[in-house]
Amino acid sequence: EIGLNACEQLKKGMLLELQDINCPWNVWFARIINNRGGRLHLRYVINITDDDEEEEEDSSLSSSDIHIFYLDRRVHFIGWTTNNSSIYIYDIPTCLTLKIAKEKLIDICLNKSKKQFLPPNLFKQQEEIVKHRFTEGMKLEVFESNKQNVYIGRIGHIHNEYYFDVIIDNEDDNELSFIGYSTDPHILPAHWAAEHKLALINGKDIRQTEDYWNLYTEKNGINNLAPERCFNLITLNAAGNNRVEPGMKMEMIYILNNKDYVFSVTLIHVTDHLMWLRVDDTSLFNDDKLLYHVLPINSLDVFPVGWAKFNGFDLITPIQYKINIKTYEQNRYE
């Protein structure tokens, strides 16, 4: 509509398609419950009813709600799945255990979407998931966000030309794995940790020596190391919007109990495409790991100072706030 920027055209009640976080080749319909500055509160559509308001107010559904920025790679316009049917299908989200009349609901949502208009370039700045070059068994390094460590890992099952399993190596059956993709910021080439003076850890949380990969290749050869060309890591661009340096103040969204909280944070370290952030109000958490967060420089959970106030979010700040500060600038609304 005239006078509205891209994200403002996503209105309450509109339908979108959302990739499953656990099985990204499965897609389902979600209704916009709220939109604040492009930060969407979405609820999966499970009822074949015309009473949208009734579904929005059904608190029993809220435990599966999604809070996500509209440019997240998982968010799409209605019909995206149909246009990419060689890879993606409509299916019930893994987080829902309810019995749903799937085929009927697909038809209803597709028909309802014909009454809503979204500009064709709405998601033009969205990260594109491109085909990967990995094969099963390739060795690599993995940044694990919860423990904030770099681990020895490997490529597991190849689901299709876009998605694959990433496994943190462990000698027992308790191996941690997740679904990866070509531009995943958490998968790293061999030697990355040593080159950036970070510890390389094995699955038993034992630190490895800096020459781990040299010793590994002497014994096993280099054929099963994932080559550099497989990785598509975003790096710092001094001339672009990704200008970040330690000391900068930012605002970071963190989901707690399925609710958005916005914290004042300080950038304390940058390594390649990853930035270490510290929550400014250290009294908020007892766990040190909740005070520190490692996010990619293009994270959609980090915003410039002032974003929260402008979009109606409560900002959690420390009592003492410095006045002369550097700030993080990034425009996602052009």
PyMOL commands that set and color helices and strands:
alter all, ss='L'
color gray80, all
select helices_A, chain A and resi 7-9+52-56+59-64+80-83+102-113+192-195+212-220+228-230+288-291+307-310
alter helices_A, ss='H'
color red, helices_A
select strands_A, chain A and resi 15-19+26-36+39-44+66-69+75-76+89-90+139-144+149-158+163-168+177-181+187-188+200-201+249-256+259-271+274-279+292-296+302-303+315-316
alter strands_A, ss='S'
color yellow, strands_A
deselect
rebuild
show_as cartoon
